[in-house]
Amino acid sequence: MQSIIINYHLFSDKVEHSQRIVLISDLHDIFTNKKIVRQLTQDISELKAHHVAIAGDTMQGNKYGSSKKCNQLSYFLDSLSEAQPVVLSLGNHDLVGLTEEGRNNFRNLGNHHNTYPLDNQTLILDDFRISGFSTGRKAYDSANHSCGKANKLFAEEWNQSGIEVEKNSPFFEELVGHAPHPLASDYVGREALGIRNFDLYLTGHLHDGYVPYWYKKKHLDSIQDRGVWEMPIEKDFRGKITVIRPWIYTSTRLCRGMHFIGEGKMELENGTIIQSMITPTEHSVPLVISGGVNKCFSLPSHPEITCINIHPKVKKLDSHL
């Protein structure tokens, strides 16, 4: 199975040479499928990235307590990190059933060469300062019922995480998280201290828009490229789907791909920013949402590798020169 490779291009005065970041997410415990693992590792190594970011949902949280599962994950990370550094963050599935022992096992993945699990931690790699944010389970659970409550919890957890980002940092500031939707919230932008000081957000979580196939087929026109917060369904006590509430979730207009968070305007053409307007007092942050690598339950997902190519910004010469 060959991976789908998508490229985006950004420009920054914080890098001296063109660099490539590879983003993957939502692996959902593919490590027993050796064919997919080999193909994914080969495809990524050929991209010659500065580093690979895995934006959460690597495997179910209770599996971090299993030595067998951790060994399978370690083998994959060892293969991937031969060619470039690998950073990981936690997603909502990583947190399900995650014990303190399991969390320690996640952090101990950093004992492997070139592998950096970031659980509310920050790492410097050359021109890049990379932070990994672990959103708590309550924020994810609340998003199924109240976007406002989820945003409030997200902001509180961010402020307690200890991650700090300077507004005019000399480093290219990169945030690897999992859930993209709170980052688009004006409330989070105000209340989560310094969260708009990043230069790039890397996330996953939404798969192929996070809309069940049967609903997508019937309502394609109304949800095309809009995306949702969480799976837009409710279930009764037997687990049967009873209500679908897209009017709550589609307002964020987030789906896979690149978005621009904050004030300002951006025009994209084939994944490249061709025009960007930001006033000196405003800061707009590119948000890249991976389509994911592996399906979760019945959620659609194409095996996607996303490349963010960052080039030095060409400075305009003064008119008198």
C-alpha positions in Angstrom: 0.0 0.0 0.0 1.7 3.2 -1.2 1.3 6.3 0.9 -0.4 9.5 -0.2 2.2 12.3 0.0 1.0 15.9 0.3 3.3 18.9 0.2 2.8 22.4 1.6 5.3 25.3 1.4 5.9 28.1 4.0 8.4 30.9 4.2 10.2 32.1 7.4 13.0 34.4 8.4 13.9 31.9 11.1 15.5 29.3 8.9 18.7 29.8 6.9 18.2 26.9 4.6 15.1 25.1 3.2 13.9 22.4 5.7 11.3 19.7 5.5 9.1 18.5 8.3 7.2 15.3 7.8 3.9 15.0 9.7 2.0 11.7 10.3 -0.7 11.0 12.8 -3.4 8.5 13.9 -1.3 5.4 13.5 -3.7 3.5 15.7 -1.5 0.5 16.4 -0.5 -0.4 12.9 2.7 -2.0 14.1 1.6 -5.6 13.7 1.1 -5.0 10.0 4.7 -5.3 8.9 3.9 -4.6 5.2 2.4 -1.2 6.0 5.2 -0.4 8.5 7.9 -1.1 5.9 6.2 0.9 3.3 5.6 3.9 5.6 9.2 3.8 6.9 10.6 3.6 3.4 8.4 6.4 2.0 9.3 8.7 4.9 13.1 8.0 4.7 13.1 8.9 1.0 11.7 12.4 1.9 14.9 13.3 3.7 13.2 15.4 6.4 14.7 17.5 9.1 12.5 15.6 11.5 9.2 13.6 11.7 6.4 14.6 13.9 3.8 12.0 15.0 0.8 14.0 16.2 -0.9 11.6 18.6 -3.1 8.5 18.6 -0.1 6.3 18.1 -1.9 3.4 20.0 -4.5 2.8 22.7 -3.4 4.1 26.1 -3.8 0.8 27.9 -1.3 -0.8 25.5 1.5 1.3 26.8 1.5 -1.0 29.8 2.2 -4.0 27.6 5.8 -4.8 27.0 4.9 -6.6 23.7 3.1 -3.6 22.3 5.8 -1.2 23.5 8.4 -3.4 21.8 6.4 -3.3 18.5 6.2 0.5 18.7 9.9 0.8 19.6 10.9 -1.3 16.6 8.9 1.0 14.3 10.4 4.1 15.9 13.9 2.7 15.7 13.4 2.1 12.0 12.0 5.5 11.4 14.6 7.4 13.4 17.6 5.9 11.6 17.2 8.7 8.9 16.0 11.6 11.0 14.8 12.6 14.5 11.2 11.6 15.5 9.0 13.5 17.9 5.7 12.2 19.3 2.8 13.8 21.2 -0.2 12.1 22.9 -3.7 12.0 21.4 -7.1 11.1 22.9 -6.7 7.4 22.2 -3.2 7.4 23.8 -4.9 8.6 26.9 -7.6 5.9 27.1 -6.7 3.6 29.9 -3.2 5.1 30.2 -1.8 4.3 33.6 1.2 6.1 35.3 3.3 3.1 34.4 2.1 3.4 30.8 2.9 7.1 30.7 6.4 6.4 32.0 6.8 3.8 29.2 5.7 6.5 26.7 8.3 8.9 28.1 10.9 6.1 28.1 10.7 5.9 24.3 13.1 8.8 24.5 15.8 6.3 25.6 15.9 5.2 21.9 18.3 7.0 19.6 16.8 10.0 17.8 13.3 9.6 19.4 11.7 12.3 21.5 8.3 11.8 23.2 7.1 15.2 24.2 4.5 15.0 27.0 4.1 18.8 27.8 7.8 19.2 27.0 10.0 21.2 24.6 12.9 20.2 22.5 15.4 22.2 20.5 16.6 20.7 17.2 18.8 23.2 15.2 16.6 26.1 14.1 13.5 24.5 15.5 12.0 24.6 19.1 9.4 21.9 19.2 6.7 21.6 21.9 4.4 18.6 22.5 1.1 19.3 24.2 -0.9 16.6 25.9 -4.6 17.7 26.0 -6.4 16.0 28.8 -9.2 13.4 28.3 -11.9 15.8 29.7 -11.4 18.3 26.8 -11.9 15.5 24.2 -15.0 14.1 26.0 -16.6 17.5 26.4 -16.2 18.3 22.7 -18.8 15.7 22.0 -21.4 17.8 23.8 -20.1 21.4 24.1 -17.5 23.1 22.1 -17.3 26.0 24.6 -16.6 23.7 27.5 -14.0 21.8 25.6 -12.2 25.1 24.7 -12.3 26.2 28.3 -10.7 22.9 29.5 -8.2 23.0 26.7 -7.1 26.6 27.7 -6.9 25.6 31.4 -4.8 22.5 30.6 -2.5 24.5 28.3 -1.9 27.1 31.1 -1.0 24.3 33.5 1.3 22.5 31.0 4.3 24.7 31.7 4.9 25.2 27.9 6.1 28.7 27.3 6.7 30.4 23.9 8.3 33.8 23.4 6.5 36.1 21.1 9.6 37.0 19.2 11.5 33.8 19.6 14.6 33.4 17.5 13.7 29.7 17.0 11.1 28.4 14.6 8.4 27.5 17.1 6.5 24.3 16.3 3.6 22.9 18.3 2.8 19.2 17.9 -0.5 18.3 19.4 -3.4 16.3 18.3 -6.8 18.1 18.3 -6.9 21.0 15.8 -10.3 22.5 16.7 -9.4 24.4 19.9 -6.5 26.1 18.1 -9.0 27.9 15.8 -11.1 29.2 18.8 -10.9 32.9 19.5 -11.5 32.0 23.2 -8.4 29.7 23.3 -6.4 32.4 21.5 -7.2 34.8 24.3 -7.1 32.6 27.3 -4.3 30.0 26.5 -1.2 32.1 27.3 1.2 32.5 24.5 -0.5 29.8 22.3 -0.6 32.2 19.3 3.2 32.7 19.5 3.9 29.6 17.6 5.0 29.6 13.9 3.3 26.3 13.1 0.7 23.9 14.5 0.9 20.2 13.6 -2.2 18.1 14.4 -4.3 15.1 13.3 -7.4 13.6 14.9 -10.0 14.4 12.2 -9.0 11.6 9.8 -10.8 12.2 6.6 -13.1 14.8 8.1 -14.3 12.6 10.9 -17.7 12.1 9.3 -19.2 8.5 9.0 -19.4 7.3 5.5 -23.1 6.8 5.5 -23.7 10.4 6.6 -21.0 11.7 4.2 -22.6 10.0 1.3 -26.0 11.5 2.0 -24.9 15.1 3.0 -21.8 15.6 1.0 -22.7 19.0 -0.3 -23.2 20.5 3.2 -20.1 19.1 4.7 -17.6 19.2 1.9 -14.2 20.3 3.2 -15.7 21.7 6.4 -14.6 19.2 8.9 -16.0 18.6 12.4 -15.0 18.8 16.1 -15.5 15.2 17.1 -17.6 12.4 15.6 -21.0 14.1 15.2 -23.1 11.4 16.7 -24.8 10.4 19.9 -25.5 6.9 21.1 -28.0 5.4 23.5 -27.0 3.0 26.3 -26.9 0.1 23.9 -24.4 1.9 21.7 -26.9 2.5 18.9 -26.6 5.8 17.0 -29.6 8.0 17.9 -28.9 11.6 16.9 -26.5 13.4 14.5 -25.7 17.0 15.3 -23.6 18.5 12.5 -24.8 22.0 13.2 -22.6 22.1 16.3 -19.4 20.8 14.8 -19.1 22.1 11.3 -18.9 25.8 12.3 -15.1 25.5 12.8 -14.6 24.8 9.0 -11.6 22.5 9.8 -10.8 19.4 7.9 -7.5 17.8 6.7 -5.1 20.1 5.0 -3.6 23.5 5.8 -5.5 26.3 7.5 -4.6 29.8 8.8 -5.4 30.6 12.4 -5.6 34.1 13.6 -6.1 37.5 11.9 -4.9 37.9 8.4 -5.6 36.5 4.9 -3.9 33.7 3.0 -4.3 32.4 -0.5 -3.2 28.9 -1.3 -2.4 27.4 -4.7 -1.5 23.7 -4.9 -0.5 23.8 -1.3 1.7 26.9 -1.6 1.1 30.2 0.1 1.1 32.7 -2.8 -0.2 35.7 -0.9 -0.3 36.5 2.8 -1.4 39.7 4.5 -0.7 40.2 8.2 -0.6 43.6 10.0 2.4 44.1 12.4 0.2 43.7 15.5 -1.4 40.4 14.4 0.1 36.9 14.2 -1.5 34.2 12.1 -0.3 30.7 12.5 -0.4 27.9 9.8 -2.3 24.9 11.1 -1.7 21.6 9.3 -4.1 18.7 9.9 -2.9 15.3 8.8 -5.5 13.0 7.3 -4.0 10.1 9.4 -2.3 6.8 8.5 -4.7 4.2 9.8 -8.5 3.9 10.2 -10.0 4.1 13.6 -13.1 2.0 14.0 -15.2 2.9 11.0 -13.7 6.3 10.5 -12.4 6.9 7.0 -8.8 7.7 6.5 -6.3 7.5 3.6 -2.7 6.6 4.6 -1.3 10.1 4.4 2.2 11.6 4.8 2.2 15.4 5.0 5.3 17.4 4.1 5.7 21.0 5.3 8.6 22.6 3.4 9.9 25.7 5.1 12.0 28.0 3.0 14.0 31.1 4.0 12.0 34.3 3.5 13.5 36.5 0.8 13.9 39.9 2.3 13.1 42.9 0.1 16.0 45.3 -0.5 15.5 48.9 0.5 14.6 51.1 -2.5 17.9 53.1 -2.1 20.1 50.0 -2.5 
